């Protein structure tokens, strides 16, 4: 989806210590777009956050933007 991947990338790169190691793969589907996010191993905790709060906040923002574009977004944080 246009703009959503860039927004997600901007948010994640702003949080991590190693922004050059951020990789986001977009897998488009009919109604759902999956974003696979990979970060440096030492940045994984920053993306997930305490009790998953940061990851949940990122997912909420991306879900809201995606719904305005008529699709559902799923973010998978990979190790």
Biopython code that builds the backbone (N, CA, C, O; Angstrom):
import numpy as np
from Bio.PDB.StructureBuilder import StructureBuilder

atoms = [
    (1, "UNK", "N", (0.844, -1.180, 0.000)),
    (1, "UNK", "CA", (0.000, 0.000, 0.000)),
    (1, "UNK", "C", (0.884, 1.235, 0.000)),
    (1, "UNK", "O", (1.872, 1.324, 0.728)),
    (2, "UNK", "N", (0.511, 2.147, -0.806)),
    (2, "UNK", "CA", (1.300, 3.341, -0.978)),
    (2, "UNK", "C", (1.361, 4.167, 0.297)),
    (2, "UNK", "O", (0.327, 4.528, 0.859)),
    (3, "UNK", "N", (2.544, 4.460, 0.744)),
    (3, "UNK", "CA", (2.736, 5.313, 1.915)),
    (3, "UNK", "C", (2.779, 4.588, 3.241)),
    (3, "UNK", "O", (3.417, 5.065, 4.180)),
    (4, "UNK", "N", (2.120, 3.453, 3.345)),
    (4, "UNK", "CA", (2.050, 2.740, 4.627)),
    (4, "UNK", "C", (3.408, 2.132, 4.965)),
    (4, "UNK", "O", (3.868, 2.230, 6.102)),
    (5, "UNK", "N", (4.043, 1.509, 3.989)),
    (5, "UNK", "CA", (5.354, 0.905, 4.226)),
    (5, "UNK", "C", (6.364, 1.977, 4.627)),
    (5, "UNK", "O", (7.171, 1.760, 5.531)),
    (6, "UNK", "N", (6.325, 3.122, 3.965)),
    (6, "UNK", "CA", (7.243, 4.211, 4.272)),
    (6, "UNK", "C", (7.010, 4.749, 5.682)),
    (6, "UNK", "O", (7.962, 5.053, 6.400)),
    (7, "UNK", "N", (5.746, 4.866, 6.075)),
    (7, "UNK", "CA", (5.413, 5.319, 7.430)),
    (7, "UNK", "C", (5.935, 4.325, 8.456)),
    (7, "UNK", "O", (6.554, 4.719, 9.445)),
    (8, "UNK", "N", (5.690, 3.039, 8.226)),
    (8, "UNK", "CA", (6.156, 1.995, 9.129)),
    (8, "UNK", "C", (7.682, 2.030, 9.244)),
    (8, "UNK", "O", (8.234, 1.933, 10.340)),
    (9, "UNK", "N", (8.343, 2.168, 8.117)),
    (9, "UNK", "CA", (9.810, 2.219, 8.101)),
    (9, "UNK", "C", (10.315, 3.433, 8.884)),
    (9, "UNK", "O", (11.275, 3.320, 9.647)),
    (10, "UNK", "N", (9.688, 4.570, 8.704)),
    (10, "UNK", "CA", (10.081, 5.791, 9.413)),
    (10, "UNK", "C", (9.917, 5.626, 10.926)),
    (10, "UNK", "O", (10.807, 6.001, 11.690)),
    (11, "UNK", "N", (8.796, 5.073, 11.356)),
    (11, "UNK", "CA", (8.537, 4.873, 12.786)),
    (11, "UNK", "C", (9.595, 3.945, 13.388)),
    (11, "UNK", "O", (10.175, 4.247, 14.431)),
    (12, "UNK", "N", (9.836, 2.827, 12.731)),
    (12, "UNK", "CA", (10.772, 1.840, 13.275)),
    (12, "UNK", "C", (12.200, 2.381, 13.281)),
    (12, "UNK", "O", (12.920, 2.202, 14.262)),
    (13, "UNK", "N", (12.612, 3.032, 12.214)),
    (13, "UNK", "CA", (13.973, 3.578, 12.168)),
    (13, "UNK", "C", (14.185, 4.659, 13.222)),
    (13, "UNK", "O", (15.313, 4.874, 13.667)),
    (14, "UNK", "N", (13.121, 5.339, 13.625)),
    (14, "UNK", "CA", (13.214, 6.367, 14.664)),
    (14, "UNK", "C", (13.429, 5.761, 16.046)),
    (14, "UNK", "O", (13.947, 6.429, 16.941)),
    (15, "UNK", "N", (13.038, 4.509, 16.225)),
    (15, "UNK", "CA", (13.098, 3.851, 17.534)),
    (15, "UNK", "C", (14.423, 3.123, 17.748)),
    (15, "UNK", "O", (14.977, 3.160, 18.846)),
    (16, "UNK", "N", (14.935, 2.463, 16.712)),
    (16, "UNK", "CA", (16.080, 1.568, 16.865)),
    (16, "UNK", "C", (17.424, 2.303, 16.885)),
    (16, "UNK", "O", (17.516, 3.462, 16.481)),
    (17, "UNK", "N", (18.463, 1.610, 17.361)),
    (17, "UNK", "CA", (19.826, 2.159, 17.374)),
    (17, "UNK", "C", (20.551, 1.903, 16.053)),
    (17, "UNK", "O", (21.506, 2.604, 15.719)),
    (18, "UNK", "N", (20.093, 0.896, 15.301)),
    (18, "UNK", "CA", (20.734, 0.519, 14.037)),
    (18, "UNK", "C", (19.733, 0.631, 12.878)),
    (18, "UNK", "O", (19.281, -0.389, 12.357)),
    (19, "UNK", "N", (19.385, 1.853, 12.474)),
    (19, "UNK", "CA", (18.358, 2.012, 11.429)),
    (19, "UNK", "C", (18.764, 1.416, 10.080)),
    (19, "UNK", "O", (17.899, 1.079, 9.271)),
    (20, "UNK", "N", (20.058, 1.283, 9.832)),
    (20, "UNK", "CA", (20.507, 0.724, 8.560)),
    (20, "UNK", "C", (20.210, -0.771, 8.448)),
    (20, "UNK", "O", (20.255, -1.329, 7.352)),
    (21, "UNK", "N", (19.907, -1.423, 9.575)),
    (21, "UNK", "CA", (19.613, -2.856, 9.551)),
    (21, "UNK", "C", (18.112, -3.158, 9.520)),
    (21, "UNK", "O", (17.715, -4.321, 9.592)),
    (22, "UNK", "N", (17.285, -2.128, 9.414)),
    (22, "UNK", "CA", (15.835, -2.330, 9.359)),
    (22, "UNK", "C", (15.450, -2.811, 7.961)),
    (22, "UNK", "O", (15.794, -2.183, 6.960)),
    (23, "UNK", "N", (14.731, -3.937, 7.909)),
    (23, "UNK", "CA", (14.228, -4.474, 6.640)),
    (23, "UNK", "C", (12.727, -4.690, 6.773)),
    (23, "UNK", "O", (12.262, -5.301, 7.735)),
    (24, "UNK", "N", (11.979, -4.190, 5.810)),
    (24, "UNK", "CA", (10.536, -4.376, 5.812)),
    (24, "UNK", "C", (10.134, -4.961, 4.471)),
    (24, "UNK", "O", (10.403, -4.390, 3.414)),
    (25, "UNK", "N", (9.485, -6.113, 4.540)),
    (25, "UNK", "CA", (9.020, -6.790, 3.323)),
    (25, "UNK", "C", (7.500, -6.695, 3.292)),
    (25, "UNK", "O", (6.827, -7.064, 4.255)),
    (26, "UNK", "N", (6.970, -6.205, 2.193)),
    (26, "UNK", "CA", (5.527, -6.043, 2.025)),
    (26, "UNK", "C", (4.995, -7.210, 1.196)),
    (26, "UNK", "O", (5.455, -7.454, 0.081)),
    (27, "UNK", "N", (4.017, -7.928, 1.758)),
    (27, "UNK", "CA", (3.404, -9.049, 1.056)),
    (27, "UNK", "C", (1.930, -8.700, 0.827)),
    (27, "UNK", "O", (1.107, -8.860, 1.728)),
    (28, "UNK", "N", (1.598, -8.223, -0.378)),
    (28, "UNK", "CA", (0.220, -7.810, -0.642)),
    (28, "UNK", "C", (-0.711, -9.000, -0.860)),
    (28, "UNK", "O", (-0.329, -10.012, -1.447)),
    (29, "UNK", "N", (-1.928, -8.851, -0.377)),
    (29, "UNK", "CA", (-2.969, -9.840, -0.597)),
    (29, "UNK", "C", (-4.209, -9.122, -1.101)),
    (29, "UNK", "O", (-4.179, -7.917, -1.351)),
    (30, "UNK", "N", (-5.301, -9.866, -1.250)),
    (30, "UNK", "CA", (-6.524, -9.264, -1.762)),
    (30, "UNK", "C", (-7.095, -8.221, -0.801)),
    (30, "UNK", "O", (-7.428, -7.104, -1.197)),
    (31, "UNK", "N", (-7.199, -8.612, 0.474)),
    (31, "UNK", "CA", (-7.760, -7.686, 1.470)),
    (31, "UNK", "C", (-6.790, -7.348, 2.591)),
    (31, "UNK", "O", (-7.014, -6.409, 3.355)),
    (32, "UNK", "N", (-5.710, -8.118, 2.687)),
    (32, "UNK", "CA", (-4.752, -7.960, 3.781)),
    (32, "UNK", "C", (-3.352, -7.762, 3.215)),
    (32, "UNK", "O", (-2.962, -8.427, 2.255)),
    (33, "UNK", "N", (-2.604, -6.849, 3.812)),
    (33, "UNK", "CA", (-1.209, -6.652, 3.461)),
    (33, "UNK", "C", (-0.390, -7.022, 4.696)),
    (33, "UNK", "O", (-0.637, -6.524, 5.794)),
    (34, "UNK", "N", (0.591, -7.906, 4.496)),
    (34, "UNK", "CA", (1.446, -8.331, 5.596)),
    (34, "UNK", "C", (2.786, -7.612, 5.473)),
    (34, "UNK", "O", (3.388, -7.567, 4.400)),
    (35, "UNK", "N", (3.237, -7.056, 6.586)),
    (35, "UNK", "CA", (4.545, -6.414, 6.636)),
    (35, "UNK", "C", (5.438, -7.229, 7.559)),
    (35, "UNK", "O", (5.171, -7.342, 8.756)),
    (36, "UNK", "N", (6.501, -7.795, 6.993)),
    (36, "UNK", "CA", (7.469, -8.542, 7.790)),
    (36, "UNK", "C", (8.604, -7.590, 8.143)),
    (36, "UNK", "O", (9.266, -7.039, 7.263)),
    (37, "UNK", "N", (8.818, -7.404, 9.433)),
    (37, "UNK", "CA", (9.814, -6.454, 9.914)),
    (37, "UNK", "C", (10.985, -7.212, 10.533)),
    (37, "UNK", "O", (10.799, -8.072, 11.394)),
    (38, "UNK", "N", (12.181, -6.881, 10.085)),
    (38, "UNK", "CA", (13.404, -7.441, 10.674)),
    (38, "UNK", "C", (14.270, -6.276, 11.141)),
    (38, "UNK", "O", (14.457, -5.294, 10.423)),
    (39, "UNK", "N", (14.795, -6.404, 12.357)),
    (39, "UNK", "CA", (15.711, -5.405, 12.903)),
    (39, "UNK", "C", (16.929, -6.142, 13.459)),
    (39, "UNK", "O", (16.935, -7.370, 13.544)),
    (40, "UNK", "N", (17.949, -5.391, 13.833)),
    (40, "UNK", "CA", (19.130, -5.989, 14.457)),
    (40, "UNK", "C", (18.693, -6.684, 15.750)),
    (40, "UNK", "O", (17.788, -6.202, 16.431)),
    (41, "UNK", "N", (19.324, -7.805, 16.093)),
    (41, "UNK", "CA", (18.919, -8.549, 17.302)),
    (41, "UNK", "C", (18.881, -7.688, 18.572)),
    (41, "UNK", "O", (18.011, -7.867, 19.424)),
    (42, "UNK", "N", (19.824, -6.761, 18.687)),
    (42, "UNK", "CA", (19.844, -5.910, 19.884)),
    (42, "UNK", "C", (18.730, -4.863, 19.901)),
    (42, "UNK", "O", (18.463, -4.262, 20.941)),
    (43, "UNK", "N", (18.080, -4.641, 18.757)),
    (43, "UNK", "CA", (16.974, -3.680, 18.682)),
    (43, "UNK", "C", (15.599, -4.331, 18.835)),
    (43, "UNK", "O", (14.588, -3.634, 18.913)),
    (44, "UNK", "N", (15.559, -5.646, 18.877)),
    (44, "UNK", "CA", (14.284, -6.357, 18.937)),
    (44, "UNK", "C", (13.459, -5.934, 20.153)),
    (44, "UNK", "O", (12.250, -5.728, 20.045)),
    (45, "UNK", "N", (14.106, -5.806, 21.299)),
    (45, "UNK", "CA", (13.409, -5.402, 22.512)),
    (45, "UNK", "C", (12.827, -4.006, 22.423)),
    (45, "UNK", "O", (11.768, -3.735, 22.989)),
    (46, "UNK", "N", (13.515, -3.114, 21.713)),
    (46, "UNK", "CA", (13.013, -1.739, 21.562)),
    (46, "UNK", "C", (11.743, -1.700, 20.726)),
    (46, "UNK", "O", (10.833, -0.919, 21.005)),
    (47, "UNK", "N", (11.685, -2.543, 19.699)),
    (47, "UNK", "CA", (10.512, -2.579, 18.828)),
    (47, "UNK", "C", (9.314, -3.201, 19.545)),
    (47, "UNK", "O", (8.181, -2.743, 19.394)),
    (48, "UNK", "N", (9.578, -4.244, 20.323)),
    (48, "UNK", "CA", (8.488, -4.919, 21.030)),
    (48, "UNK", "C", (8.043, -4.094, 22.234)),
    (48, "UNK", "O", (6.846, -3.949, 22.482)),
    (49, "UNK", "N", (8.998, -3.558, 22.978)),
    (49, "UNK", "CA", (8.670, -2.720, 24.129)),
    (49, "UNK", "C", (8.269, -3.532, 25.348)),
    (49, "UNK", "O", (8.106, -4.750, 25.284)),
    (50, "UNK", "N", (8.118, -2.838, 26.436)),
    (50, "UNK", "CA", (7.733, -3.488, 27.685)),
    (50, "UNK", "C", (6.321, -4.045, 27.559)),
    (50, "UNK", "O", (5.373, -3.313, 27.273)),
    (51, "UNK", "N", (6.197, -5.340, 27.776)),
    (51, "UNK", "CA", (4.923, -6.063, 27.669)),
    (51, "UNK", "C", (4.267, -5.888, 26.298)),
    (51, "UNK", "O", (3.047, -5.997, 26.171)),
    (52, "UNK", "N", (5.077, -5.618, 25.278)),
    (52, "UNK", "CA", (4.559, -5.499, 23.912)),
    (52, "UNK", "C", (3.871, -4.186, 23.607)),
    (52, "UNK", "O", (3.184, -4.067, 22.593)),
    (53, "UNK", "N", (4.045, -3.207, 24.464)),
    (53, "UNK", "CA", (3.320, -1.938, 24.276)),
    (53, "UNK", "C", (3.745, -1.175, 23.024)),
    (53, "UNK", "O", (2.903, -0.620, 22.319)),
    (54, "UNK", "N", (5.039, -1.147, 22.748)),
    (54, "UNK", "CA", (5.515, -0.422, 21.565)),
    (54, "UNK", "C", (5.004, -1.085, 20.290)),
    (54, "UNK", "O", (4.522, -0.407, 19.382)),
    (55, "UNK", "N", (5.110, -2.406, 20.225)),
    (55, "UNK", "CA", (4.622, -3.135, 19.048)),
    (55, "UNK", "C", (3.123, -2.912, 18.856)),
    (55, "UNK", "O", (2.653, -2.737, 17.732)),
    (56, "UNK", "N", (2.387, -2.918, 19.950)),
    (56, "UNK", "CA", (0.939, -2.706, 19.866)),
    (56, "UNK", "C", (0.619, -1.296, 19.354)),
    (56, "UNK", "O", (-0.295, -1.112, 18.550)),
    (57, "UNK", "N", (1.378, -0.314, 19.825)),
    (57, "UNK", "CA", (1.161, 1.068, 19.377)),
    (57, "UNK", "C", (1.462, 1.218, 17.886)),
    (57, "UNK", "O", (0.717, 1.877, 17.160)),
    (58, "UNK", "N", (2.556, 0.604, 17.435)),
    (58, "UNK", "CA", (2.906, 0.647, 16.007)),
    (58, "UNK", "C", (1.811, -0.014, 15.188)),
    (58, "UNK", "O", (1.396, 0.513, 14.156)),
    (59, "UNK", "N", (1.340, -1.175, 15.649)),
    (59, "UNK", "CA", (0.274, -1.889, 14.926)),
    (59, "UNK", "C", (-1.009, -1.060, 14.857)),
    (59, "UNK", "O", (-1.694, -1.063, 13.835)),
    (60, "UNK", "N", (-1.335, -0.354, 15.935)),
    (60, "UNK", "CA", (-2.543, 0.479, 15.972)),
    (60, "UNK", "C", (-2.457, 1.607, 14.944)),
    (60, "UNK", "O", (-3.416, 1.864, 14.216)),
    (61, "UNK", "N", (-1.320, 2.269, 14.887)),
    (61, "UNK", "CA", (-1.140, 3.376, 13.933)),
    (61, "UNK", "C", (-1.253, 2.866, 12.499)),
    (61, "UNK", "O", (-1.970, 3.447, 11.684)),
    (62, "UNK", "N", (-0.549, 1.787, 12.197)),
    (62, "UNK", "CA", (-0.550, 1.245, 10.830)),
    (62, "UNK", "C", (-1.934, 0.704, 10.458)),
    (62, "UNK", "O", (-2.362, 0.837, 9.312)),
    (63, "UNK", "N", (-2.632, 0.097, 11.420)),
    (63, "UNK", "CA", (-3.984, -0.407, 11.147)),
    (63, "UNK", "C", (-4.925, 0.738, 10.793)),
    (63, "UNK", "O", (-5.740, 0.614, 9.879)),
    (64, "UNK", "N", (-4.815, 1.845, 11.510)),
    (64, "UNK", "CA", (-5.681, 3.000, 11.247)),
    (64, "UNK", "C", (-5.424, 3.576, 9.856)),
    (64, "UNK", "O", (-6.366, 3.882, 9.126)),
    (65, "UNK", "N", (-4.170, 3.722, 9.493)),
    (65, "UNK", "CA", (-3.818, 4.255, 8.174)),
    (65, "UNK", "C", (-4.274, 3.294, 7.075)),
    (65, "UNK", "O", (-4.784, 3.725, 6.040)),
    (66, "UNK", "N", (-4.091, 2.002, 7.300)),
    (66, "UNK", "CA", (-4.463, 0.992, 6.305)),
    (66, "UNK", "C", (-5.964, 0.941, 6.072)),
    (66, "UNK", "O", (-6.417, 0.802, 4.936)),
    (67, "UNK", "N", (-6.730, 1.051, 7.140)),
    (67, "UNK", "CA", (-8.187, 1.019, 7.004)),
    (67, "UNK", "C", (-8.692, 2.183, 6.160)),
    (67, "UNK", "O", (-9.664, 2.042, 5.418)),
    (68, "UNK", "N", (-8.029, 3.332, 6.276)),
    (68, "UNK", "CA", (-8.417, 4.475, 5.446)),
    (68, "UNK", "C", (-8.174, 4.177, 3.968)),
    (68, "UNK", "O", (-8.832, 4.744, 3.095)),
    (69, "UNK", "N", (-7.233, 3.292, 3.700)),
    (69, "UNK", "CA", (-6.921, 2.913, 2.319)),
    (69, "UNK", "C", (-7.705, 1.684, 1.879)),
    (69, "UNK", "O", (-7.547, 1.219, 0.750)),
    (70, "UNK", "N", (-8.556, 1.153, 2.768)),
    (70, "UNK", "CA", (-9.437, 0.056, 2.403)),
    (70, "UNK", "C", (-8.869, -1.341, 2.556)),
    (70, "UNK", "O", (-9.436, -2.296, 2.025)),
    (71, "UNK", "N", (-7.770, -1.482, 3.264)),
    (71, "UNK", "CA", (-7.177, -2.799, 3.478)),
    (71, "UNK", "C", (-6.830, -2.975, 4.947)),
    (71, "UNK", "O", (-6.812, -2.021, 5.725)),
    (72, "UNK", "N", (-6.557, -4.225, 5.302)),
    (72, "UNK", "CA", (-6.119, -4.525, 6.652)),
    (72, "UNK", "C", (-4.625, -4.803, 6.621)),
    (72, "UNK", "O", (-4.138, -5.462, 5.703)),
    (73, "UNK", "N", (-3.893, -4.310, 7.613)),
    (73, "UNK", "CA", (-2.449, -4.534, 7.663)),
    (73, "UNK", "C", (-2.112, -5.419, 8.852)),
    (73, "UNK", "O", (-2.669, -5.267, 9.939)),
    (74, "UNK", "N", (-1.200, -6.339, 8.625)),
    (74, "UNK", "CA", (-0.703, -7.220, 9.681)),
    (74, "UNK", "C", (0.806, -7.008, 9.737)),
    (74, "UNK", "O", (1.491, -7.088, 8.717)),
    (75, "UNK", "N", (1.315, -6.739, 10.930)),
    (75, "UNK", "CA", (2.754, -6.545, 11.102)),
    (75, "UNK", "C", (3.317, -7.728, 11.855)),
    (75, "UNK", "O", (2.887, -8.039, 12.965)),
    (76, "UNK", "N", (4.284, -8.386, 11.240)),
    (76, "UNK", "CA", (4.973, -9.518, 11.885)),
    (76, "UNK", "C", (6.399, -9.075, 12.162)),
    (76, "UNK", "O", (7.128, -8.677, 11.254)),
    (77, "UNK", "N", (6.784, -9.149, 13.424)),
    (77, "UNK", "CA", (8.144, -8.796, 13.810)),
    (77, "UNK", "C", (8.932, -10.097, 13.875)),
    (77, "UNK", "O", (8.672, -10.955, 14.719)),
    (78, "UNK", "N", (9.904, -10.232, 12.968)),
    (78, "UNK", "CA", (10.680, -11.460, 12.850)),
    (78, "UNK", "C", (12.013, -11.325, 13.556)),
    (78, "UNK", "O", (12.577, -10.235, 13.648)),
    (79, "UNK", "N", (12.509, -12.448, 14.055)),
    (79, "UNK", "CA", (13.822, -12.446, 14.721)),
    (79, "UNK", "C", (14.904, -12.721, 13.724)),
    (79, "UNK", "O", (16.081, -12.762, 14.084)),
]
sb = StructureBuilder()
sb.init_structure("model")
sb.init_model(0)
sb.init_chain("A")
sb.init_seg("    ")
for serial, (resi, resn, name, xyz) in enumerate(atoms, 1):
    if name == "N":
        sb.init_residue(resn, " ", resi, " ")
    sb.init_atom(name, np.array(xyz, "f"), 0.0, 1.0, " ", f" {name:<3s}", serial, name[0])
structure = sb.get_structure()
